[in-house]
Amino acid sequence: MGTPRVGFAGLGSMGEAMAVNLARAGIPLLVWNRTPGRASEPVAAGAEAAEDAAELFERCEVVILMVKDAAAVDAVLDRGGPSFAGRVAGRTIVHMGTTAPGYSRGLESELRAAGAKYAEAPVSGSRVPAEAGELVAMLAGEPGVIEEVQELLGPLCREVVHCGPVPNGLLMKLAVNVQLTAVVTGLAETVHFARAHGLDLGLLAGVLGAGQLASPILRVKTPKLAAEDFAPQASIANVLANVELIAAAAGEAGLALPLIDASRALYAETARLGFGDADMVAVVKALEARHP
């Protein structure tokens, strides 16, 4: 049997780049986005555009979802609607966005009851690693589904980590984002401190890059902070949504995460200042507002 046609729903900042990489890898790809006009780059790379979600599911054996949130997943699947069972039966659904772990567990149960297979594969990374095919996927699901899905993730990821059953992939993603949020928020404070004391921010970047703190995220985000370049790679709104998921999961487990609580307040303040669509490094604006 040849490669099954793969459907890809969600052509946002990361999803568009991911779809392009799948198409360039020669995978027969059908793409669709809820907001029209986002399919041109994947189509130029060799994909075909579907007219609507119904066509996407009708023509594809595997459908990857890289959409905004749980409500968007439900809308694409018509979950709770009359088309849900017929839309998903016999398909493999791969959920690559970030939602609450409990939501994913419930979705898996409903999909399996409708005759579908399911895996979650949230990714660590933003627009830049998505374009380079350098994402890290946290894959969870039944062993047979994982085996089916893993090869498709190759053009998207430099590493695919098997996390066990659903929702361990999303729990792992949230754990990773605890660290990511703390690192980038701490970097914003570092640059804020250095700028207030008149330090050369280029030298600061060099010191950070030369020592034990050096990392790909610092190499990307430090120049953006120094230049006040807020073009989004991962937006304030997106990070805030992820922090809310972390806080909820921590609460369910009875955990105290004081750094996440502080970051949650800072990202919410940044969004209220009008930077919701800006890159997450714009959190520095909340720091500046607290100390003009």
C-alpha positions in Angstrom: 0.0 0.0 0.0 1.3 3.5 -0.8 1.5 6.4 1.6 -2.0 7.3 2.8 -3.2 10.8 2.1 -2.5 12.9 5.2 -4.8 15.8 6.2 -3.4 18.8 8.1 -5.8 21.2 9.8 -4.4 24.4 11.3 -2.1 26.7 9.3 -1.2 29.2 11.9 2.3 30.5 12.7 3.7 27.0 13.4 1.2 24.8 11.5 1.9 26.5 8.2 5.6 25.8 8.5 4.9 22.2 9.6 2.6 21.6 6.6 5.2 23.0 4.2 7.8 20.5 5.6 5.4 17.6 5.2 4.7 18.6 1.6 8.4 19.1 0.8 9.0 15.6 2.1 6.8 14.2 -0.6 3.9 13.1 1.7 0.6 13.3 -0.2 -0.9 16.2 1.8 -4.3 17.9 2.0 -4.5 21.0 4.1 -7.3 23.1 5.5 -7.5 26.2 7.8 -10.6 27.6 9.4 -9.6 31.1 8.3 -9.3 31.2 4.5 -6.2 32.3 2.7 -3.5 30.5 4.7 -2.9 27.5 2.3 -0.7 29.2 -0.3 2.7 28.3 1.1 1.9 24.6 1.7 0.2 24.4 -1.8 3.4 26.0 -3.3 5.3 23.2 -1.6 3.2 20.5 -3.1 0.1 20.2 -0.9 -3.5 20.4 -2.0 -6.1 22.6 -0.3 -9.4 21.2 0.9 -12.6 23.3 0.6 -13.8 22.4 4.1 -13.2 20.1 7.1 -15.6 17.5 5.7 -13.5 17.1 2.6 -10.4 16.8 4.7 -11.7 13.9 6.6 -13.4 12.3 3.6 -10.2 12.1 1.6 -7.6 11.4 4.3 -6.8 8.3 6.4 -4.7 10.3 8.9 -5.6 13.8 10.0 -3.2 16.0 12.0 -4.7 18.8 14.1 -2.5 21.8 14.9 -5.2 24.2 16.0 -5.5 26.8 18.6 -7.3 25.1 21.5 -9.8 22.5 22.6 -12.7 24.4 21.2 -11.0 24.5 17.8 -10.3 20.8 18.0 -14.0 20.1 18.8 -15.1 22.4 15.9 -12.9 20.7 13.3 -14.1 17.2 14.4 -17.7 18.4 14.9 -17.4 16.8 18.3 -20.9 16.7 19.8 -22.4 17.3 16.4 -24.1 15.1 13.8 -21.0 14.7 11.6 -18.6 13.5 14.3 -19.0 9.7 14.1 -18.9 9.6 10.3 -16.1 12.1 10.1 -13.7 10.3 12.3 -14.6 6.6 11.8 -11.7 4.6 10.4 -9.3 7.6 10.6 -6.2 8.2 12.8 -6.4 11.6 14.5 -3.1 13.1 15.6 -3.6 16.0 18.1 -0.4 18.2 18.0 -1.7 21.3 19.7 -1.7 22.0 23.4 -4.8 21.4 25.5 -5.6 20.2 29.0 -4.4 16.6 29.6 -7.9 15.7 30.9 -9.4 17.0 27.7 -7.2 14.8 25.6 -8.0 11.7 27.7 -11.7 12.3 27.1 -11.2 12.9 23.4 -9.3 9.7 23.0 -12.2 7.8 24.6 -14.8 9.3 22.3 -12.7 8.8 19.2 -12.1 5.2 20.0 -15.8 4.6 20.7 -16.5 6.1 17.2 -14.1 3.7 15.5 -11.1 6.1 15.2 -7.5 5.8 16.4 -5.9 8.6 18.4 -2.5 9.9 19.3 -1.3 13.1 20.9 2.0 14.6 19.8 2.4 18.1 21.3 5.6 19.8 20.3 8.3 21.8 22.0 9.4 24.7 19.8 8.1 27.8 18.0 8.0 29.2 14.5 11.8 29.1 13.9 12.3 25.4 14.8 9.0 24.6 13.0 10.4 26.1 9.8 13.7 24.1 10.2 12.0 20.8 11.0 13.7 20.9 14.4 10.7 20.5 16.8 10.6 17.9 19.6 7.4 15.9 19.7 6.1 14.2 22.8 4.1 11.3 21.4 1.6 9.4 23.4 -1.0 6.7 22.6 -1.6 3.1 22.0 1.6 1.3 20.8 0.1 0.4 17.3 -1.0 4.0 16.8 2.4 5.4 17.8 4.1 3.1 15.3 1.8 4.3 12.6 2.2 8.0 13.4 5.9 8.2 14.1 7.2 8.2 10.5 4.9 11.2 9.7 6.6 13.2 12.4 10.1 12.8 10.8 9.9 15.8 8.5 8.7 18.0 11.4 10.9 17.0 14.3 14.6 16.4 15.2 13.4 14.1 18.0 10.3 12.2 18.8 10.0 11.1 22.5 7.6 8.2 23.4 5.8 9.2 26.5 3.5 6.3 27.0 -0.3 6.4 27.1 -2.5 9.5 26.6 -2.3 12.1 28.2 1.4 11.7 29.1 2.4 13.6 26.0 0.5 16.7 27.1 1.6 16.3 30.7 5.2 16.2 29.4 4.6 19.3 27.3 3.3 21.2 30.3 6.3 20.1 32.4 8.6 21.4 29.6 6.7 24.7 29.5 7.2 25.2 33.2 10.9 25.5 32.4 10.5 27.4 29.2 8.3 30.0 30.9 10.7 30.5 33.8 13.7 30.8 31.4 12.3 33.4 29.1 10.7 35.4 31.9 14.0 35.3 33.7 15.8 36.4 30.5 13.4 39.4 30.2 14.2 40.4 33.8 18.0 40.0 33.0 17.7 42.4 30.0 15.5 44.8 31.9 18.1 44.9 34.7 21.0 45.3 32.3 19.3 48.1 30.3 18.4 50.0 33.5 22.1 50.0 34.5 23.3 51.1 31.1 25.1 47.8 30.2 25.9 46.9 26.6 23.3 44.4 25.6 25.5 42.9 22.9 28.1 42.1 25.5 25.4 40.7 27.8 24.3 38.3 24.9 28.0 37.3 24.5 28.4 36.5 28.2 25.2 34.5 28.3 26.2 32.6 25.2 29.7 31.9 26.5 28.8 30.4 29.8 26.8 27.5 31.3 23.5 29.3 30.6 24.0 29.1 26.8 21.0 27.5 25.0 19.2 27.7 21.7 16.3 29.6 23.4 18.7 32.3 24.8 20.4 32.6 21.4 17.1 33.3 19.7 15.4 35.4 22.4 18.3 37.6 23.7 18.7 39.5 20.4 14.9 40.0 20.2 14.8 41.5 23.7 17.9 43.7 23.0 16.3 45.1 19.7 12.8 45.2 21.2 11.8 42.9 18.3 8.4 41.6 19.3 7.5 39.9 16.0 5.8 36.7 17.2 7.4 33.3 17.3 5.3 32.3 20.3 2.9 35.0 21.3 2.1 36.4 24.7 -1.5 35.1 24.3 -0.3 31.6 23.5 2.1 31.5 26.4 -0.5 32.8 28.8 -2.9 30.0 27.6 -0.2 27.5 28.3 0.5 28.9 31.7 -3.2 28.7 32.5 -3.1 25.0 31.6 0.0 24.5 33.8 -1.6 26.2 36.7 -4.8 24.2 36.4 -2.9 20.9 36.2 -0.8 21.9 39.2 -3.9 22.7 41.1 -5.4 19.4 40.3 -2.3 17.7 41.7 -2.1 20.0 44.8 1.2 21.5 43.7 2.6 24.9 44.5 4.4 26.5 41.5 5.3 30.0 42.7 7.4 30.9 39.6 4.5 29.9 37.3 2.1 32.0 39.5 4.4 35.1 39.1 4.8 34.5 35.4 1.1 34.1 35.0 0.5 37.5 36.5 3.2 39.1 34.3 1.9 37.6 31.0 -1.6 38.6 31.9 -0.4 42.2 32.6 1.5 42.2 29.2 -1.7 41.1 27.4 -3.7 43.9 29.1 -1.1 46.4 27.9 -2.0 45.4 24.3 0.9 43.0 23.6 -1.2 39.8 23.3 -0.1 39.2 19.7 3.5 40.0 20.3 6.3 37.6 21.0 6.6 36.2 24.5 9.7 38.4 25.1 7.3 41.3 25.2 6.7 40.3 28.8 9.5 42.8 29.4 6.8 45.5 28.9 5.0 44.4 32.1 8.3 44.8 33.9 8.8 48.3 32.5 5.3 49.3 33.4 5.9 48.3 37.0 9.1 50.5 37.1 8.8 53.3 34.4 
